[in-house]
């Protein structure tokens, strides 16, 4: 159900210069929200702002250039967002955070922090940014944090065994396995964050928006997903028919319309229905380890504000 326009709500959508993030930001702007988007490329960011603002019929759309691969960049982004919202306030607050940014790599890549890049972008970036803007979220009357992932059941099959073993994927690197691990870690952290924030009003959810033809989907080659080697043409046929605008709808529903009490700590499928977390992320001991690991990685990152 489409909500009436609301020009009082403020949303931050990461990785929103194209794909699902772009369409999520576009729909939130169309519903009247002030929307902040992030991306690595300044020109693509400016182009995205123009397109979103034109479709929404207002100019409350802004771009923040950010490379989400380092802890320091996410810390600085949080500070920049806080500074900008202070200029727009009072009150200085953020109502919606959509951690959409993601990446997948065919070969093992290391960030400026010395961390495996898949882990850094898909897991650590949402953790660091969410903590950085937490005061802004808590200042909202009904804050939402939506963490975008994929099909958790399928991802869980890619990572047999200990979720935290060789977390930097130093041995036997396979792109899809590294990606699956990072997204499962994010799911475990989402549950932990929901429990930590119980009673504060912050609703945190994980969502699989479904198949969509995006830059990251295009990167899913047989090298990245070896099991697709013999069915790759068929997989590509269906991938290219995935509509990112349609995939964005479930993200928007969770970020805008759904009851906070109904979504917090839960995982939602591409149909907008509650799904079941795989057992690998539901063990409380594992969740505590995941949260602790994220804190340690952030604390020891050379680019971080707290070394």
Secondary structure, 3 states (H helix, E strand, C coil): CCCCCCCCCEEEECCCCCHHHHHHHHHHHHCCCEEEEEECCHHHHHHHHHHHHHHHCCCCEEEEECCCCCHHHHHHHHHHHHHHHHHHCCCCCCCEEEECCCCCCCCCCECCCCCEHHHHHHHHHHHHHHHHCHHHHHCCCCCEEEEEECCHHHHHHHCCCCCCCCCCCCCCCCHHHHHHHHHHHHHHHHHHHHHHCCCCCCEEEEEECCCCCCHHHHCCCCCCCHHHCCCHHHHHHHHCCCCHHHHHHHHHHHHHHCCHHHHCCCEECCCCCEECCCHHHHCHHHHHHHHHHHHHHHHHCCCCCCC
